[in-house]
Amino acid sequence: MSKEQLIEKVKEIIKPYTTNNEAYENLTEDTDFINDLNINSANLVDIVLDIEQIFDVVIDNTDMELMLDVRTAVEIIETKLAKK
């Protein structure tokens, strides 16, 4: 799966949790889940659980704490998929 495909998939996953539609429509790798998309920490956990289910990976607490923006989320997913 290409990086662009991963970004699109992450974008689909976070859509139900964002309250800032403008930031969502202009999403880039630098988009911050909390500051830009107004996603709260409880919903971040839901996003991580969705990512685990959709990509069939396990994200540990250390990685979860780092997963605050699109770029980091995609990098973590790429790393987990490469280890499968």
C-alpha positions in Angstrom: 0.0 0.0 0.0 1.4 3.4 -1.0 1.8 6.3 1.4 -0.9 8.2 -0.4 -3.3 5.2 0.0 -2.4 5.0 3.7 -3.1 8.7 4.1 -6.5 8.3 2.4 -7.4 5.3 4.6 -6.4 7.3 7.8 -8.5 10.2 6.5 -11.5 7.8 6.2 -10.9 6.5 9.7 -10.8 9.9 11.4 -13.7 11.4 9.5 -16.4 10.4 12.1 -14.3 11.9 15.0 -13.4 15.3 13.6 -15.4 18.4 14.3 -13.4 20.8 12.1 -14.5 20.0 8.6 -12.4 22.7 7.0 -9.2 21.3 8.4 -10.4 17.8 7.5 -10.9 18.8 3.8 -7.4 20.3 3.8 -5.8 17.4 5.6 -2.0 17.0 5.0 0.7 14.9 6.6 1.2 17.8 9.0 -2.4 17.8 10.2 -2.5 17.4 14.0 -5.4 15.3 15.3 -6.0 17.4 18.4 -5.1 20.9 17.5 -6.3 21.0 13.8 -9.1 18.5 13.7 -10.4 19.0 17.3 -10.3 15.3 18.1 -10.4 14.6 21.8 -8.1 12.1 23.5 -10.9 9.6 24.0 -11.6 9.6 20.3 -7.9 9.2 19.6 -8.1 5.9 21.4 -11.1 5.0 19.1 -9.0 6.0 16.1 -6.1 3.8 17.2 -8.5 0.8 17.7 -10.0 1.4 14.3 -6.5 1.5 12.7 -5.6 -1.8 14.5 -8.8 -3.5 13.2 -8.6 -2.2 9.6 -4.9 -2.8 9.2 -4.7 -5.9 11.4 -1.9 -4.5 13.5 -1.2 -4.0 17.2 -0.3 -0.5 18.3 1.4 -0.4 21.7 1.0 2.4 24.2 4.3 4.0 23.2 3.3 4.3 19.6 -0.2 5.4 20.6 1.2 8.3 22.5 3.2 9.4 19.5 0.2 9.1 17.1 -0.8 12.8 17.2 -0.7 13.7 13.6 -1.2 12.2 10.2 2.5 11.8 9.3 3.3 9.9 12.5 0.2 7.7 12.2 1.1 6.7 8.7 4.8 6.0 9.7 3.6 3.8 12.6 1.2 1.9 10.3 3.9 1.5 7.7 6.3 0.1 10.3 3.7 -2.3 11.7 2.7 -3.5 8.2 6.4 -4.1 7.2 6.8 -6.4 10.3 3.9 -8.6 9.3 
